[in-house]
Amino acid sequence: MKKIDVAYLSKKINQLNKKIHRAEEQGNKNRVWWRKMKLDKLKSNLKGTPKP
């Protein structure tokens, strides 16, 4: 099973931010909406994880 820690979550958040900005440039509002929902979930997980 993959270890979910602060570094992993921050990497995923950065990747998702890139995808959101790319979708905004293309004008695809549906993709932006879904990805922002996922981004909020990742940020809440990041706040809940203990820092080493």
N, CA, C and O atoms as a Tripos MOL2 file, in Angstrom:
@<TRIPOS>MOLECULE
protein
  208   207    52     0     0
PROTEIN
NO_CHARGES

@<TRIPOS>ATOM
      1 N           0.8350   -1.1720    0.0000 N.3       1 MET1
      2 CA          0.0000    0.0000    0.0000 C.3       1 MET1
      3 C           0.8890    1.2460    0.0000 C.2       1 MET1
      4 O           1.9390    1.2780    0.6400 O.2       1 MET1
      5 N           0.4490    2.2550   -0.7220 N.am      2 LYS2
      6 CA          1.2420    3.4800   -0.8530 C.3       2 LYS2
      7 C           1.1970    4.2840    0.4480 C.2       2 LYS2
      8 O           0.1430    4.4350    1.0670 O.2       2 LYS2
      9 N           2.3470    4.7890    0.8410 N.am      3 LYS3
     10 CA          2.4360    5.5930    2.0530 C.3       3 LYS3
     11 C           1.9820    7.0190    1.7310 C.2       3 LYS3
     12 O           2.5720    7.6900    0.8850 O.2       3 LYS3
     13 N           0.9410    7.4660    2.4060 N.am      4 ILE4
     14 CA          0.4050    8.8090    2.1690 C.3       4 ILE4
     15 C           0.9430    9.7190    3.2620 C.2       4 ILE4
     16 O           0.5200    9.6450    4.4150 O.2       4 ILE4
     17 N           1.8860   10.5820    2.8810 N.am      5 ASP5
     18 CA          2.4620   11.5150    3.8310 C.3       5 ASP5
     19 C           2.3960   12.9250    3.2490 C.2       5 ASP5
     20 O           1.7960   13.1410    2.1960 O.2       5 ASP5
     21 N           3.0040   13.8650    3.9270 N.am      6 VAL6
     22 CA          2.9310   15.2690    3.5350 C.3       6 VAL6
     23 C           3.5650   15.4890    2.1620 C.2       6 VAL6
     24 O           3.0190   16.2280    1.3430 O.2       6 VAL6
     25 N           4.6950   14.8660    1.9050 N.am      7 ALA7
     26 CA          5.3800   15.0450    0.6260 C.3       7 ALA7
     27 C           4.5360   14.5160   -0.5320 C.2       7 ALA7
     28 O           4.4510   15.1490   -1.5840 O.2       7 ALA7
     29 N           3.9170   13.3610   -0.3350 N.am      8 TYR8
     30 CA          3.0750   12.7670   -1.3790 C.3       8 TYR8
     31 C           1.8640   13.6480   -1.6710 C.2       8 TYR8
     32 O           1.5350   13.8930   -2.8320 O.2       8 TYR8
     33 N           1.1970   14.1250   -0.6120 N.am      9 LEU9
     34 CA          0.0150   14.9640   -0.8030 C.3       9 LEU9
     35 C           0.3640   16.2900   -1.4560 C.2       9 LEU9
     36 O          -0.3830   16.7660   -2.3110 O.2       9 LEU9
     37 N           1.4760   16.8950   -1.0760 N.am     10 SER10
     38 CA          1.8590   18.1710   -1.6790 C.3      10 SER10
     39 C           2.2220   17.9870   -3.1500 C.2      10 SER10
     40 O           1.9570   18.8740   -3.9620 O.2      10 SER10
     41 N           2.8200   16.8610   -3.5030 N.am     11 LYS11
     42 CA          3.1280   16.5680   -4.9070 C.3      11 LYS11
     43 C           1.8390   16.4430   -5.7160 C.2      11 LYS11
     44 O           1.7360   16.9890   -6.8150 O.2      11 LYS11
     45 N           0.8540   15.7240   -5.1710 N.am     12 LYS12
     46 CA         -0.4220   15.5480   -5.8500 C.3      12 LYS12
     47 C          -1.1660   16.8810   -5.9900 C.2      12 LYS12
     48 O          -1.8120   17.1200   -7.0110 O.2      12 LYS12
     49 N          -1.0830   17.7440   -4.9840 N.am     13 ILE13
     50 CA         -1.7240   19.0590   -5.0430 C.3      13 ILE13
     51 C          -1.0980   19.9010   -6.1410 C.2      13 ILE13
     52 O          -1.8080   20.5810   -6.8810 O.2      13 ILE13
     53 N           0.2340   19.8610   -6.2540 N.am     14 ASN14
     54 CA          0.9090   20.6180   -7.3070 C.3      14 ASN14
     55 C           0.5230   20.1160   -8.6930 C.2      14 ASN14
     56 O           0.3060   20.9160   -9.6030 O.2      14 ASN14
     57 N           0.4340   18.8010   -8.8610 N.am     15 GLN15
     58 CA          0.0350   18.2390  -10.1500 C.3      15 GLN15
     59 C          -1.3850   18.6540  -10.5070 C.2      15 GLN15
     60 O          -1.6760   18.9720  -11.6600 O.2      15 GLN15
     61 N          -2.2580   18.6490   -9.5200 N.am     16 LEU16
     62 CA         -3.6430   19.0030   -9.7630 C.3      16 LEU16
     63 C          -3.7760   20.4870  -10.0910 C.2      16 LEU16
     64 O          -4.6070   20.8610  -10.9180 O.2      16 LEU16
     65 N          -2.9720   21.3370   -9.4560 N.am     17 ASN17
     66 CA         -2.9840   22.7600   -9.7760 C.3      17 ASN17
     67 C          -2.5930   22.9990  -11.2300 C.2      17 ASN17
     68 O          -3.1870   23.8380  -11.9060 O.2      17 ASN17
     69 N          -1.6020   22.2680  -11.7070 N.am     18 LYS18
     70 CA         -1.1910   22.3990  -13.1000 C.3      18 LYS18
     71 C          -2.3260   22.0140  -14.0350 C.2      18 LYS18
     72 O          -2.5650   22.6850  -15.0390 O.2      18 LYS18
     73 N          -3.0330   20.9240  -13.7020 N.am     19 LYS19
     74 CA         -4.1470   20.4760  -14.5350 C.3      19 LYS19
     75 C          -5.2900   21.4850  -14.5160 C.2      19 LYS19
     76 O          -5.9450   21.7000  -15.5360 O.2      19 LYS19
     77 N          -5.5340   22.1080  -13.3560 N.am     20 ILE20
     78 CA         -6.5980   23.1060  -13.2540 C.3      20 ILE20
     79 C          -6.2760   24.3080  -14.1240 C.2      20 ILE20
     80 O          -7.1460   24.7870  -14.8520 O.2      20 ILE20
     81 N          -5.0610   24.8010  -14.0680 N.am     21 HIS21
     82 CA         -4.6810   25.9620  -14.8640 C.3      21 HIS21
     83 C          -4.7370   25.6600  -16.3590 C.2      21 HIS21
     84 O          -5.1300   26.5130  -17.1550 O.2      21 HIS21
     85 N          -4.3460   24.4530  -16.7360 N.am     22 ARG22
     86 CA         -4.4070   24.0580  -18.1320 C.3      22 ARG22
     87 C          -5.8580   23.9920  -18.6230 C.2      22 ARG22
     88 O          -6.1610   24.4180  -19.7380 O.2      22 ARG22
     89 N          -6.7350   23.4640  -17.7970 N.am     23 ALA23
     90 CA         -8.1500   23.3680  -18.1660 C.3      23 ALA23
     91 C          -8.7980   24.7550  -18.2310 C.2      23 ALA23
     92 O          -9.6730   24.9940  -19.0630 O.2      23 ALA23
     93 N          -8.3670   25.6670  -17.3520 N.am     24 GLU24
     94 CA         -8.8970   27.0300  -17.3980 C.3      24 GLU24
     95 C          -8.4970   27.7220  -18.6880 C.2      24 GLU24
     96 O          -9.2950   28.4500  -19.2780 O.2      24 GLU24
     97 N          -7.2650   27.5000  -19.1310 N.am     25 GLU25
     98 CA         -6.8110   28.0970  -20.3890 C.3      25 GLU25
     99 C          -7.6070   27.5600  -21.5700 C.2      25 GLU25
    100 O          -7.8820   28.2900  -22.5230 O.2      25 GLU25
    101 N          -7.9790   26.2800  -21.5090 N.am     26 GLN26
    102 CA         -8.7310   25.6660  -22.5890 C.3      26 GLN26
    103 C         -10.2170   25.9970  -22.5040 C.2      26 GLN26
    104 O         -10.9600   25.7420  -23.4510 O.2      26 GLN26
    105 N         -10.6560   26.5570  -21.3910 N.am     27 GLY27
    106 CA        -12.0440   26.9500  -21.2360 C.3      27 GLY27
    107 C         -12.9790   25.8070  -20.8780 C.2      27 GLY27
    108 O         -14.1820   25.8920  -21.1280 O.2      27 GLY27
    109 N         -12.4510   24.7510  -20.3020 N.am     28 ASN28
    110 CA        -13.2720   23.6000  -19.9370 C.3      28 ASN28
    111 C         -13.6900   23.7370  -18.4690 C.2      28 ASN28
    112 O         -12.9630   23.3200  -17.5680 O.2      28 ASN28
    113 N         -14.8600   24.3230  -18.2420 N.am     29 LYS29
    114 CA        -15.3010   24.6250  -16.8800 C.3      29 LYS29
    115 C         -15.6680   23.3700  -16.0960 C.2      29 LYS29
    116 O         -15.5190   23.3420  -14.8740 O.2      29 LYS29
    117 N         -16.1450   22.3360  -16.7780 N.am     30 ASN30
    118 CA        -16.5280   21.1130  -16.0820 C.3      30 ASN30
    119 C         -15.3090   20.4390  -15.4590 C.2      30 ASN30
    120 O         -15.3560   19.9970  -14.3120 O.2      30 ASN30
    121 N         -14.2230   20.3630  -16.2160 N.am     31 ARG31
    122 CA        -12.9950   19.7700  -15.6740 C.3      31 ARG31
    123 C         -12.4590   20.5860  -14.5160 C.2      31 ARG31
    124 O         -12.0030   20.0240  -13.5200 O.2      31 ARG31
    125 N         -12.5070   21.9060  -14.6340 N.am     32 VAL32
    126 CA        -12.0150   22.7750  -13.5670 C.3      32 VAL32
    127 C         -12.8150   22.5210  -12.2910 C.2      32 VAL32
    128 O         -12.2440   22.4450  -11.2030 O.2      32 VAL32
    129 N         -14.1200   22.3920  -12.4230 N.am     33 TRP33
    130 CA        -14.9790   22.1960  -11.2620 C.3      33 TRP33
    131 C         -14.6480   20.8900  -10.5510 C.2      33 TRP33
    132 O         -14.4960   20.8670   -9.3290 O.2      33 TRP33
    133 N         -14.5360   19.8030  -11.3100 N.am     34 TRP34
    134 CA        -14.2320   18.5030  -10.6980 C.3      34 TRP34
    135 C         -12.8580   18.4950  -10.0590 C.2      34 TRP34
    136 O         -12.6750   17.9350   -8.9780 O.2      34 TRP34
    137 N         -11.8990   19.1060  -10.7150 N.am     35 ARG35
    138 CA        -10.5400   19.1030  -10.1700 C.3      35 ARG35
    139 C         -10.4210   19.9720   -8.9310 C.2      35 ARG35
    140 O          -9.6300   19.6700   -8.0380 O.2      35 ARG35
    141 N         -11.1970   21.0480   -8.8650 N.am     36 LYS36
    142 CA        -11.1840   21.8730   -7.6530 C.3      36 LYS36
    143 C         -11.8090   21.1230   -6.4900 C.2      36 LYS36
    144 O         -11.3890   21.2870   -5.3450 O.2      36 LYS36
    145 N         -12.8280   20.2860   -6.7830 N.am     37 MET37
    146 CA        -13.4140   19.4530   -5.7280 C.3      37 MET37
    147 C         -12.3600   18.4870   -5.1870 C.2      37 MET37
    148 O         -12.2350   18.3200   -3.9730 O.2      37 MET37
    149 N         -11.6050   17.8550   -6.0790 N.am     38 LYS38
    150 CA        -10.5700   16.9170   -5.6740 C.3      38 LYS38
    151 C          -9.4560   17.6500   -4.9220 C.2      38 LYS38
    152 O          -8.8940   17.1190   -3.9640 O.2      38 LYS38
    153 N          -9.1410   18.8710   -5.3610 N.am     39 LEU39
    154 CA         -8.1160   19.6710   -4.7040 C.3      39 LEU39
    155 C          -8.5160   19.9810   -3.2630 C.2      39 LEU39
    156 O          -7.6810   19.9070   -2.3620 O.2      39 LEU39
    157 N          -9.7720   20.3230   -3.0400 N.am     40 ASP40
    158 CA        -10.2420   20.5870   -1.6790 C.3      40 ASP40
    159 C         -10.1110   19.3500   -0.8000 C.2      40 ASP40
    160 O          -9.7500   19.4480    0.3730 O.2      40 ASP40
    161 N         -10.4060   18.1890   -1.3730 N.am     41 LYS41
    162 CA        -10.2850   16.9380   -0.6190 C.3      41 LYS41
    163 C          -8.8250   16.6780   -0.2450 C.2      41 LYS41
    164 O          -8.5340   16.2810    0.8830 O.2      41 LYS41
    165 N          -7.9070   16.9020   -1.1900 N.am     42 LEU42
    166 CA         -6.4890   16.6820   -0.9050 C.3      42 LEU42
    167 C          -5.9790   17.6560    0.1580 C.2      42 LEU42
    168 O          -5.1960   17.2790    1.0300 O.2      42 LEU42
    169 N          -6.4310   18.9200    0.0800 N.am     43 LYS43
    170 CA         -5.9890   19.9030    1.0650 C.3      43 LYS43
    171 C          -6.4990   19.5610    2.4560 C.2      43 LYS43
    172 O          -5.7960   19.7680    3.4450 O.2      43 LYS43
    173 N          -7.7180   19.0400    2.5370 N.am     44 SER44
    174 CA         -8.2380   18.6530    3.8470 C.3      44 SER44
    175 C          -7.4700   17.4530    4.3900 C.2      44 SER44
    176 O          -7.2320   17.3620    5.5940 O.2      44 SER44
    177 N          -7.0800   16.5290    3.5070 N.am     45 ASN45
    178 CA         -6.2560   15.3920    3.9370 C.3      45 ASN45
    179 C          -4.8900   15.8660    4.4040 C.2      45 ASN45
    180 O          -4.3350   15.3220    5.3590 O.2      45 ASN45
    181 N          -4.3450   16.8790    3.7350 N.am     46 LEU46
    182 CA         -3.0430   17.4010    4.1010 C.3      46 LEU46
    183 C          -3.0800   18.0360    5.4970 C.2      46 LEU46
    184 O          -2.1330   17.9000    6.2720 O.2      46 LEU46
    185 N          -4.1700   18.7240    5.8080 N.am     47 LYS47
    186 CA         -4.2960   19.3360    7.1310 C.3      47 LYS47
    187 C          -4.4320   18.2830    8.2250 C.2      47 LYS47
    188 O          -4.0300   18.5120    9.3650 O.2      47 LYS47
    189 N          -4.9980   17.1320    7.8790 N.am     48 GLY48
    190 CA         -5.2280   16.0850    8.8700 C.3      48 GLY48
    191 C          -4.0380   15.1800    9.1110 C.2      48 GLY48
    192 O          -4.0400   14.4310   10.0880 O.2      48 GLY48
    193 N          -3.0140   15.2170    8.2560 N.am     49 THR49
    194 CA         -1.8770   14.3230    8.4250 C.3      49 THR49
    195 C          -0.8590   14.9340    9.3800 C.2      49 THR49
    196 O          -0.5920   16.1350    9.3190 O.2      49 THR49
    197 N          -0.2970   14.1280   10.2490 N.am     50 PRO50
    198 CA          0.7330   14.6450   11.1590 C.3      50 PRO50
    199 C           2.0530   14.8480   10.4220 C.2      50 PRO50
    200 O           2.4210   14.0560    9.5550 O.2      50 PRO50
    201 N           2.7520   15.9080   10.7740 N.am     51 LYS51
    202 CA          4.0470   16.1770   10.1480 C.3      51 LYS51
    203 C           5.1360   15.4320   10.8950 C.2      51 LYS51
    204 O           5.1300   15.3890   12.1250 O.2      51 LYS51
    205 N           6.0880   14.8350   10.1470 N.am     52 PRO52
    206 CA          7.1580   14.0730   10.8170 C.3      52 PRO52
    207 C           8.1570   14.9550   11.5090 C.2      52 PRO52
    208 O           9.1080   14.4560   12.1120 O.2      52 PRO52
@<TRIPOS>BOND
     1     1     2 1
     2     2     3 1
     3     3     4 2
     4     3     5 am
     5     5     6 1
     6     6     7 1
     7     7     8 2
     8     7     9 am
     9     9    10 1
    10    10    11 1
    11    11    12 2
    12    11    13 am
    13    13    14 1
    14    14    15 1
    15    15    16 2
    16    15    17 am
    17    17    18 1
    18    18    19 1
    19    19    20 2
    20    19    21 am
    21    21    22 1
    22    22    23 1
    23    23    24 2
    24    23    25 am
    25    25    26 1
    26    26    27 1
    27    27    28 2
    28    27    29 am
    29    29    30 1
    30    30    31 1
    31    31    32 2
    32    31    33 am
    33    33    34 1
    34    34    35 1
    35    35    36 2
    36    35    37 am
    37    37    38 1
    38    38    39 1
    39    39    40 2
    40    39    41 am
    41    41    42 1
    42    42    43 1
    43    43    44 2
    44    43    45 am
    45    45    46 1
    46    46    47 1
    47    47    48 2
    48    47    49 am
    49    49    50 1
    50    50    51 1
    51    51    52 2
    52    51    53 am
    53    53    54 1
    54    54    55 1
    55    55    56 2
    56    55    57 am
    57    57    58 1
    58    58    59 1
    59    59    60 2
    60    59    61 am
    61    61    62 1
    62    62    63 1
    63    63    64 2
    64    63    65 am
    65    65    66 1
    66    66    67 1
    67    67    68 2
    68    67    69 am
    69    69    70 1
    70    70    71 1
    71    71    72 2
    72    71    73 am
    73    73    74 1
    74    74    75 1
    75    75    76 2
    76    75    77 am
    77    77    78 1
    78    78    79 1
    79    79    80 2
    80    79    81 am
    81    81    82 1
    82    82    83 1
    83    83    84 2
    84    83    85 am
    85    85    86 1
    86    86    87 1
    87    87    88 2
    88    87    89 am
    89    89    90 1
    90    90    91 1
    91    91    92 2
    92    91    93 am
    93    93    94 1
    94    94    95 1
    95    95    96 2
    96    95    97 am
    97    97    98 1
    98    98    99 1
    99    99   100 2
   100    99   101 am
   101   101   102 1
   102   102   103 1
   103   103   104 2
   104   103   105 am
   105   105   106 1
   106   106   107 1
   107   107   108 2
   108   107   109 am
   109   109   110 1
   110   110   111 1
   111   111   112 2
   112   111   113 am
   113   113   114 1
   114   114   115 1
   115   115   116 2
   116   115   117 am
   117   117   118 1
   118   118   119 1
   119   119   120 2
   120   119   121 am
   121   121   122 1
   122   122   123 1
   123   123   124 2
   124   123   125 am
   125   125   126 1
   126   126   127 1
   127   127   128 2
   128   127   129 am
   129   129   130 1
   130   130   131 1
   131   131   132 2
   132   131   133 am
   133   133   134 1
   134   134   135 1
   135   135   136 2
   136   135   137 am
   137   137   138 1
   138   138   139 1
   139   139   140 2
   140   139   141 am
   141   141   142 1
   142   142   143 1
   143   143   144 2
   144   143   145 am
   145   145   146 1
   146   146   147 1
   147   147   148 2
   148   147   149 am
   149   149   150 1
   150   150   151 1
   151   151   152 2
   152   151   153 am
   153   153   154 1
   154   154   155 1
   155   155   156 2
   156   155   157 am
   157   157   158 1
   158   158   159 1
   159   159   160 2
   160   159   161 am
   161   161   162 1
   162   162   163 1
   163   163   164 2
   164   163   165 am
   165   165   166 1
   166   166   167 1
   167   167   168 2
   168   167   169 am
   169   169   170 1
   170   170   171 1
   171   171   172 2
   172   171   173 am
   173   173   174 1
   174   174   175 1
   175   175   176 2
   176   175   177 am
   177   177   178 1
   178   178   179 1
   179   179   180 2
   180   179   181 am
   181   181   182 1
   182   182   183 1
   183   183   184 2
   184   183   185 am
   185   185   186 1
   186   186   187 1
   187   187   188 2
   188   187   189 am
   189   189   190 1
   190   190   191 1
   191   191   192 2
   192   191   193 am
   193   193   194 1
   194   194   195 1
   195   195   196 2
   196   195   197 am
   197   197   198 1
   198   198   199 1
   199   199   200 2
   200   199   201 am
   201   201   202 1
   202   202   203 1
   203   203   204 2
   204   203   205 am
   205   205   206 1
   206   206   207 1
   207   207   208 2
@<TRIPOS>SUBSTRUCTURE
     1 MET1         2 RESIDUE 1 A MET
     2 LYS2         6 RESIDUE 1 A LYS
     3 LYS3        10 RESIDUE 1 A LYS
     4 ILE4        14 RESIDUE 1 A ILE
     5 ASP5        18 RESIDUE 1 A ASP
     6 VAL6        22 RESIDUE 1 A VAL
     7 ALA7        26 RESIDUE 1 A ALA
     8 TYR8        30 RESIDUE 1 A TYR
     9 LEU9        34 RESIDUE 1 A LEU
    10 SER10       38 RESIDUE 1 A SER
    11 LYS11       42 RESIDUE 1 A LYS
    12 LYS12       46 RESIDUE 1 A LYS
    13 ILE13       50 RESIDUE 1 A ILE
    14 ASN14       54 RESIDUE 1 A ASN
    15 GLN15       58 RESIDUE 1 A GLN
    16 LEU16       62 RESIDUE 1 A LEU
    17 ASN17       66 RESIDUE 1 A ASN
    18 LYS18       70 RESIDUE 1 A LYS
    19 LYS19       74 RESIDUE 1 A LYS
    20 ILE20       78 RESIDUE 1 A ILE
    21 HIS21       82 RESIDUE 1 A HIS
    22 ARG22       86 RESIDUE 1 A ARG
    23 ALA23       90 RESIDUE 1 A ALA
    24 GLU24       94 RESIDUE 1 A GLU
    25 GLU25       98 RESIDUE 1 A GLU
    26 GLN26      102 RESIDUE 1 A GLN
    27 GLY27      106 RESIDUE 1 A GLY
    28 ASN28      110 RESIDUE 1 A ASN
    29 LYS29      114 RESIDUE 1 A LYS
    30 ASN30      118 RESIDUE 1 A ASN
    31 ARG31      122 RESIDUE 1 A ARG
    32 VAL32      126 RESIDUE 1 A VAL
    33 TRP33      130 RESIDUE 1 A TRP
    34 TRP34      134 RESIDUE 1 A TRP
    35 ARG35      138 RESIDUE 1 A ARG
    36 LYS36      142 RESIDUE 1 A LYS
    37 MET37      146 RESIDUE 1 A MET
    38 LYS38      150 RESIDUE 1 A LYS
    39 LEU39      154 RESIDUE 1 A LEU
    40 ASP40      158 RESIDUE 1 A ASP
    41 LYS41      162 RESIDUE 1 A LYS
    42 LEU42      166 RESIDUE 1 A LEU
    43 LYS43      170 RESIDUE 1 A LYS
    44 SER44      174 RESIDUE 1 A SER
    45 ASN45      178 RESIDUE 1 A ASN
    46 LEU46      182 RESIDUE 1 A LEU
    47 LYS47      186 RESIDUE 1 A LYS
    48 GLY48      190 RESIDUE 1 A GLY
    49 THR49      194 RESIDUE 1 A THR
    50 PRO50      198 RESIDUE 1 A PRO
    51 LYS51      202 RESIDUE 1 A LYS
    52 PRO52      206 RESIDUE 1 A PRO
